[in-house]
Amino acid sequence: MDRKEVIRLEGLTKSYGGEDVLKSINLTVYQGQIVGYIGPNGAGKSTTVKMMLGLVEGYSGSISVFGTDIQDQDHLYKRRIGYVPENAEIYDSLTASEYLAFVAGLYGIDEEEALDKARKLMSQFDIDQVIYSRLSSFSKGMKQKVLIISSLLHNPDLLFLDEPLSGLDANSMLVVKEILSQLAAQGKTIFYSSHIMDIVEKISHRIVLISGGNVVADGTFEELREQNKQGSLEDIFNDLTGFHQHKQIASEFVAIVQGVSS
């Protein structure tokens, strides 16, 4: 059976201040995949996602989502997409119910239907008792749960997640990882960006490593481990990005903390 393409990037290049952040990226993502998209800070991960969402323009190459170049589509393709950004503006002055109703409205969902669904989803996260409380009173983990719910209210076909587990407790992390696994099994496509290597290693069907504006690795964890002769994704990451100074830097840092002169 042919795999259905959900995302295709061809020759994708983006520059800031005359410097290429992305250098002719080619990438195809298929339906039902959880793709771990990793790289050092400043590698262009968030830029790639924002370009696919139509939030960043001025690039060369092409971006196709759901089989059509996004420049040839109207904004309605975004109704099939859910997004959890790394640093989200969550409107602290609103209550959780107001915020979720607002987000649902952007996707054309009836308010009563949205609030019924939101209450049920919040109950699964054990935060339904604060549905009418202002978000300013929420902990970081509670806000993150609301963001995750807001990204799923409209039952999207494609999810972009940037550090989605930030602030969550261990039990909630397990729940979210299982949610993503079950969504992928039902044909949802998940584009997952994180610096937490062990989580990316465990949940991703495929891992794409970007460094220096280029894709330097693309495959399952087992394939990358075999190719690079390394035991963990963290080791593979350090090897491919050329970062081997962590022990030296840590030793010098500790020496400064302890007042030991070098």
PATI-578673 format. One record per atom (N, C-alpha, C): residue in one letter; x, y, z negated. Coordinates in steps of 0.2 Angstrom, whole numbers, plus 2048, in hexadecimal, padded with zeros to 3 digits. Last residue first. Layout:
BEGIN
aXYZ
...
end
This chain:
BEGIN
s8D188D743
s8D3888748
s8DB889749
s8CC88D732
s8CF890738
s8D188B73D
v8BD88972B
v8C388672C
v8C688A733
g8B088C727
g8B5891726
g8BC88E727
q8A588472A
q8A9883724
q8AF887722
v8A288A736
v89D88A731
v8A188972A
i8AD88773E
i8AC88E73C
i8A788E737
a8AC87973E
a8B287C73B
a8B1883739
v8A0877745
v8A187573E
v8A687873B
f8A587C752
f8A087F74F
f8A087E747
e8AF873755
e8B187A754
e8AC87D750
s8A7867756
s8AC867751
s8AE86E750
a89F86B761
a89C86A75A
a8A186A755
i8A886C76B
i8A4872769
i8A1871762
q8AC85E76C
q8B186476A
q8AD86A768
k8A085876F
k8A4856769
k8A885C767
h89D85E77C
h89885E776
h89C85D76F
q8A385E788
q8A6861783
q8A286277C
h89E859794
h8A185478F
h8A4857789
f89585B7A1
f89585E79B
f898858796
g8918587AF
g89885A7AD
g89985C7A6
t8858537B2
t88685A7B2
t88D85D7B0
l8878467B2
l8868497B8
l8868507B8
d88A8447A4
d88F8427A9
d88E8457B0
n87F84879D
n88584B79C
n88A84A7A2
f87583F7A3
f8758467A4
f87B84A7A3
i87A83379E
i87A8347A5
i87983B7A7
d878835790
d87F834793
d87F83579A
e86A836790
e86F83C78E
e87683B790
l86682A794
l86582F798
l869835796
s87381E790
s86D82278E
s86D827794
g87F817795
g87A813791
g873817790
q8858167A6
q88481A7A0
q87F81679C
k8888147B4
k88B8107AF
k88B8137A8
n88181A7BE
n88681E7BA
n88A81B7B5
q8798107C3
q87D8147C8
q8838187C4
e87280C7B8
e8778077BC
e87B80B7C0
r86B8177B4
r8708147B0
r87580F7B3
l8638197BF
l86881E7BE
l86E81B7B9
e85B80E7BF
e85F80F7C4
e8658147C3
e85580F7B2
e8598097B3
e85E80A7B9
f84D81B7B5
f85381B7B0
f8588157B1
t84B81D7C7
t84981B7C0
t84F81B7BB
g85182C7CE
g8508257CE
g84D8237C7
d85D8387D2
d8568367D3
d85582F7D3
a8698457D1
a86783E7CF
a85F83D7D0
v86B8527D5
v87184D7D4
v86F8467D2
v86485E7DE
v8628587DB
v8688537DB
n86B86E7DA
n86A8687DF
n8678637DB
g86E8797D2
g86987A7D8
g8688747DC
g8768747C8
g8798787CD
g8748797D3
s86B8667C7
s8718697C4
s87486D7CA
i85E85B7C3
i8608607C7
i8668647C3
l85884B7C3
l85C84F7C0
l85F8557C5
v84A8427C1
v84D8467C6
v85184B7C2
i8448327BF
i8478377BC
i84B83B7C1
r8358287BD
r83A82B7C1
r83D8317BE
h82C8267B3
h82D8207B8
h8338227BC
s82F82A7A2
s82F82C7A9
s8308267AE
i830828795
i829828798
i82982979F
k83D826791
k83882178F
k832821793
e844831795
e84782A797
e841825796
v83E83B78F
v83E83B796
v83F834798
i841838782
i83A838784
i83A83778B
d84F83A782
d84D833780
d845832782
m851847785
m85384278A
m85083B788
i849855785
i84A850780
i84B849784
h84785F78E
h84E85E78C
h84F859787
s83B85D79B
s83D85D794
s84585D793
s82E85C7A6
s83485F7A5
s83686079D
y8258527B1
y8268537AA
y82D8567A9
f8178507BA
f81D8537BB
f8208567B4
i80C8437BE
i80F8487B8
i81684A7BA
t7FD83F7C5
t8048407C6
t8068457C1
k7F18327C2
k7F38397C1
k7FB8397C2
g7ED8247C3
g7EF8287C9
g7F082F7C8
q7EC81D7B7
q7E681F7BB
q7E78237C1
a7F981E7B3
a7F78177B5
a7F08187B8
a7FA82B7AE
a7FE8297B4
a7FB8227B7
l7F282A7A3
l7F082E7A9
l7F382C7AF
q7F982279B
q7F381F79D
q7F08237A3
s80582A799
s80682379C
s7FF82179F
l7FF834792
l802835799
l80382F79D
i7FB82E787
i7F683278B
i7F9832792
e80782A781
e802825783
e7FD828788
k80C83777E
k810833783
k80B82D785
v80383B775
v80383F77B
v80783A780
v80583276A
v7FE83276D
v7FF836774
l812835767
l81082E769
l80A82E76D
m810842762
m815841768
m81383A76B
s809840757
s80684375D
s80A842763
n81283A74F
n80C836751
n809839757
a81C84474D
a81E83E750
a81883A753
d815855752
d81885074D
d819849751
l81A86175D
l81685C75B
l819857756
g82386B762
g82086C75C
g81B86775A
s822865773
s82586A76E
s82186C768
l81E85E77D
l81E85B776
l82185F771
p820864789
p819863786
p81886177F
e82A86A792
e82B86978A
e824868787
d81E86C79D
d82586F79C
d82686F794
l8158647A9
l8168647A2
l81E8667A1
f8098637B5
f8108667B4
f8118677AC
l7FF8577BC
l80085A7B6
l80885D7B6
l7F18547C7
l7F98557C6
l7FA8597C0
d7E48537C6
d7E784D7C9
d7EF84E7C8
p7DB8577B6
p7DF8597BC
p7E28527BF
n7CF85A7AE
n7D18537B1
n7D58547B7
h7CD8667A7
h7CA8657AE
h7CC85E7B1
l7D586479B
l7CE86579B
l7CA8647A2
l7E386479B
l7DF85E79D
l7D885F79E
s7E8870797
s7EA86D79D
s7E78687A0
s7E287178A
s7E087678F
s7E2873796
i7E9867783
i7E2866785
i7DF86B78A
i7F586D782
i7F5867786
i7ED866788
l7F287877B
l7F4879781
l7F4873785
v7EE87276F
v7E9876772
v7EB87777A
k7FA86D76B
k7F586876C
k7EF86C770
q801879769
q80387476E
q7FE86F770
k7FB87D75D
k7FA881764
k7FC87D76A
m7FF874755
m7F8874756
m7F787875C
g80D876754
g80B870757
g803870759
k80D88374F
k810882755
k80D87B758
s7FD886746
s804884746
s80788374E
f7F1893747
f7F488D749
f7FB88C748
s7ED8A0746
s7EE89C740
s7F0895741
s7EB8A5753
s7F18A874F
s7F28A4748
l7E089F757
l7E689C759
l7EC89E755
r7D289F74C
r7D78A2750
r7DD89F751
s7C689174C
s7CB895748
s7D089974E
y7BE888751
y7BB88F751
y7C089474D
i7C587C750
i7C387E757
i7C1886757
v7C9876745
v7CC87D746
v7CA87F74C
q7C5869745
q7C386D740
q7C5874740
d7CC86274F
d7C6865751
d7C386974B
i7D885C74E
i7D886374D
i7D186674F
d7DB84F752
d7DA85174B
d7DA858749
f7DC84C75F
f7E284E75C
f7E1850755
q7CF848761
q7D4843762
q7DB84575F
s7C985575F
s7C885075A
s7CD84A75A
m7CC85B76B
m7D085D765
m7CF85875F
l7C4854773
l7CB853774
l7CF85576E
k7B785876E
k7B985176E
k7C085076F
r7B8866771
r7B786476A
r7B985C76A
a7BA86677F
a7BF86877B
a7BF866774
k7AD861783
k7B385D784
k7B985F780
d7A586C77E
d7A486577C
d7AA86077D
l7AB876786
l7AC87677E
l7AA86F77B
a7A7873793
a7AE873791
a7AF873789
e799873792
e79D86D794
e7A486D792
e798881790
e79587C78B
e79887578C
e79E88779B
e7A1888795
e79E882790
d7A387E7AA
d79D8817A6
d7A088179F
i7B18817B3
i7AE87C7AF
i7A98807AB
g7BA8877BB
g7B48877BD
g7AF8827B9
y7C788A7B7
y7C68847BB
y7BF8837BD
l7C48957AE
l7C98967B4
l7C98907B9
g7BD88F7A4
g7BA8937A9
g7BE8947AF
a7C788879D
a7C28847A1
a7BF8887A6
v7CD894797
v7D189079C
v7CC88B7A0
f7C289878F
f7C589C794
f7C8898799
a7C088D787
a7BB88F78B
a7BD893791
l7CC88D780
l7CB888784
l7C5889789
y7CB89A779
y7D089977E
y7CF893783
e7BF897771
e7BF89D776
e7C589C77B
s7C488C769
s7BE88B76E
s7BE891773
a7CE893762
a7D088D767
a7CA88C76C
t7CD8A5763
t7CC89E760
t7CD899765
l7D98B1767
l7D38AD769
l7D38A7764
s7E58B7764
s7DF8BA761
s7D88B6763
d7EF8B076B
d7EE8AF764
d7E78B2761
y7F18AB779
y7EC8B0777
y7EA8AE770
i7FC8A477E
i7F68A077C
i7F18A5779
e8088A2789
e8048A7786
e7FD8A5784
a815896787
a80E89878A
a80B89E786
n82288F78C
n821895788
n81A89878B
e821884795
e82588478F
e82388978A
p81088079A
p81688479B
p81A883794
v8068747A1
v80887779A
v80F87A79A
y7F98737AC
y8008757AB
y8018777A4
g7F186A7B9
g7F186C7B2
g7F986E7B1
i7E886B7C8
i7EE86B7C5
i7ED86D7BE
r7DD86D7D0
r7DF8667CF
r7E58657CB
r7DD87B7D2
r7D88787CD
r7D98707CC
k7E687E7DB
k7E887E7D4
k7E387B7CF
y7DF87E7E7
y7E38787E6
y7E58787DE
l7DA88B7E8
l7D68867E5
l7DA87F7E4
h7E18957EE
h7E38947E7
h7DF88E7E4
d7E488E7FE
d7E18937FA
d7E38917F3
q7F2889808
q7ED888804
q7EA88E800
d7FE88C80E
d7F888B812
d7F288A80E
q80788B804
q806892807
q80089280C
i80887E800
i8048837FC
i80388A7FF
d80587280D
d80987780A
d80587C806
t7FD863807
t7FC86980B
t80186E808
g7FD8587FF
g7FD857806
g7FD85D80A
f7FD85C7F2
f7F78597F4
f7F78587FC
v8088687F6
v8058657F1
v7FE8627F3
s81886D7FD
s81186A7FE
s80F8677F8
i823879801
i8208767FB
i8198737FD
s83287D80A
s82B87C809
s829878803
g83E88A80D
g83C88380C
g83488380C
s840898801
s840895808
s84088D807
y8378A47F7
y83B89E7F8
y83B89C800
g82D8AD7F2
g8348AF7F5
g8398AA7F5
e8258A97E2
e8258A97EA
e82C8AB7EC
v81D8A17D5
v8238A47D7
v8248A47DF
l81189B7D4
l8128A17CF
l8198A57D1
g80E88F7DA
g80C8967DD
g80D89C7D9
l8128847D4
l80B8877D2
l80988D7D5
m81E8827DA
m81987E7DC
m8128807DA
m82488D7D3
m82488D7DA
m81E8887DD
k8248877C6
k82188E7C7
k82088F7CF
v82D87C7C8
v82687B7C6
v8228827C8
t8398837CB
t83687E7D0
t82F87D7CE
t83B88A7BF
t83A88E7C6
t8378897CB
s83E8807B6
s8388847B5
s8368887BC
k84A87C7BC
k8458787BB
k83E87B7BA
g8568837BE
g8518847C3
g84B87F7C2
a8608837B5
a86187E7BB
a85C87F7C0
g8608897A9
g86188D7AF
g8628897B5
n86687B79F
n86288279F
n8648867A5
p86786C7A9
p8698717A5
p8658777A5
g8598607AC
g85F8647AE
g8618697A9
i84B8577B2
i84F8597AD
i85585D7B0
y83C8507B4
y8408557B7
y8448587B2
g8348417B5
g8388457B0
g83D8497B4
v82583D7BB
v82C83F7BD
v82F8437B8
i81A8307BC
i81D8357B7
i8248377B9
q80F82D7CA
q81682D7C7
q8168327C1
g80382E7D0
g8048297CB
g80B8297C8
q8098327E0
q8038317DC
q80582C7D6
y81A8387E2
y8148347E4
y80F8347DE
v8248457E8
v8218427E2
v81B83E7E4
t8338497F0
t82C8477F1
t82A8437EA
l83F8557F3
l83C8517EE
l83584F7F0
n84D85F7F6
n84885B7F9
n8468567F4
i8538707F5
i85186A7F1
i84C8667F6
s85C87A7F8
s85A8767FD
s85886F7FA
k86087F7EA
k86487F7F0
k8618797F4
l85C88B7DE
l85A8857E1
l85D8857E8
v8638977DC
v8618937D6
v85F88C7D8
d86F8A07E4
d86A89A7E5
d8698977DE
e8708B17E2
e8738AB7E0
e86D8A57E0
g86A8BD7E4
g86F8BB7E9
g8728B47E7
g8618BE7DA
g8678C37DA
g86C8C07DE
y85C8AE7DC
y85B8B47D8
y8618B87D8
s8548A37E8
s85A8A77E6
s8588AD7E1
k8508937ED
k84E8997EA
k85489D7E7
t84B8867F8
t85088B7F6
t84D8917F3
l8478777FE
l84487C7F9
l84A8807F7
g84686D808
g84B872808
g849878804
e836868802
e83B867808
e83F86E809
l82D85F7F7
l8318657F8
l8368647FD
r81D8597F4
r8238587F9
r82685F7F9
i8118507EA
i8168567EB
i81B8547F0
v80A8457EE
v80784A7EA
v80B8517EB
e8088377F9
e80C83D7F7
e8088427F3
k8048277F5
k80182D7F7
k8068337F4
r80B8187FC
r80B81D7F7
r8088247F9
d80380B804
d807811805
d8068157FF
m8047FA800
m800800800
m804806800
end
